[in-house]
């Protein structure tokens, strides 16, 4: 997915400050040693995004764990450091026309010592897309309700995708919302839904035709 966004009125455009440095890289994961900071709204916690500034781009990672590690004492007292673990998912880069864009995947890995930063509101808007004729609004970002989450319908239905989660987190509701948005954006698209637990029978109204063993008629 490749998205870009124009500056928007009322969004945060402050230059992000360094919050740490890269201390390890492992395949699609990275670890960042965090610097001591005052309590802030953008404190790095699980579920938030962090940027790793390389020489060509800013690699984006989702924080999956924050731990405290003990260091070898040098002055007789025990010292600790805080480390955040990231799953790397994409990058920001400047296109030929000078527009900042986001894409999944990344062209180069960060290096040890690269600067880490929390994403600004404008950066988060890039990650979650913008509303247009091809993208559907499916909700708002939990960590910032001012940011809408959009999905590229054509990009979604042209490949395999999965919605995963533990019992009770809202998978069925999420599937219903996404399918409704697909039908709104692409009304001529046909969807075949296997509903073995009868969860979606009343979700789509007149847009759906329910097939059961009682009314199913095969042509041959």
C-alpha positions, 0 to 999 in steps of 0.5 A: 500500500502506498499512501500520501497526505497533504497537510491538514488544518489542526494536525500536529506538525511538530518535529518529532524528538529522539526517544532512543536508539536502535540496539539490535536488528533481527529479521523483521524485528528491532529493539530500541533503548529508550531514553529517560523522558518526562511523562507525555501523551506519546510515551512509548507503550505496546500498540503504538508506532515508532519510527527508526530514522535511516539514511534514506527513510524512516522505517516504521515499527509497531511496539510489541513489548517494553521491558526493563533490563539490568546492567552490570553495576559500574559504581556499586549500584544496580542500574537498568535500561528500558528497551522496546521491541518492534515489529517492522511493517513499513517506511516513510520515504520522499517521492520524486515530487517531494511528497512524503509517502508510506509503503508497507515493507522497507528498502533497507534495514536500520543500523545500530545507533539509528535514532528512534522517534514517536510518530506525529499525528500527520505521520499516523494519518499517512499510515492509516490512509485518507478518505477517497473514492478507493478507500473506505473509512472503517473506524478511528484510531484508538490511540488518537480518535481524531485519526480515521482508519481507511482501507484500500478496497481494491488492494484488500480484495485482490489478495489474501487477508485474515482478521485474527484475534482472541475470543470476544475482541470483535472479529465478527463485528469487524468482518461485518463492517469491512464487508459493508464498506466493500459493498458501499465502495464497490456495489457491483462486487459479489461476495460469497460468505460461508456463515456456518454459525449464522452470525451475519444473517441480519447484517446486510439487509436487502443486499444479501441473499441467504442460501440454506439447505431448504432453498439452495437449488443447483443448476445441474 
